[in-house]
Amino acid sequence: MLRMFSLQANAASGMAVHDDCKLKFLELKAKRTYRFIVFKIEEKQKQVVVEKLGEPSQSYDDFTASLPADECRYAVYDFDFVTAENCQKSRIFFIAWSPDTSRVRSKMIYASSKDRFKRELDGIQVELQATDPTEMGLDVIRSRAN
């Protein structure tokens, strides 16, 4: 009985990562092809897939508007900013979006798969966990970028 449980526990967090996730992330990181990427866990296929790609011209508001209000998602955002020394810089943020209104099962799946998924994306500089839009407001992003 105990053995059966441990197999199920492993299966629950054993989300595959679609190759497209890594490919699009590399394009964002190396070529700056996208401003952001929203990732979704397809529970039936047990894998993380790309749900939405943001064009380089899109704003942070466009990004936050693309996150569902009551469903979990992972996202990557390429944030451009100017330092106090007037240097143009960018930071790649990984955002684990888990709104309070999302299903408990969904929150658990996203939480248990997060670290493994994040390891697949080499080059993330800042991680944010948000359950509410205010926890990932532009002011929070700016303060964490420096």
Secondary structure as UniProt FT lines:
FT   HELIX           2..13
FT   STRAND          16..17
FT   HELIX           19..26
FT   HELIX           27..31
FT   STRAND          36..42
FT   TURN            43..46
FT   STRAND          47..54
FT   TURN            56..57
FT   HELIX           60..65
FT   TURN            69..70
FT   STRAND          73..82
FT   TURN            84..85
FT   STRAND          88..97
FT   TURN            100..101
FT   HELIX           104..120
FT   TURN            122..123
FT   STRAND          126..130
FT   HELIX           133..136
FT   HELIX           138..145
//
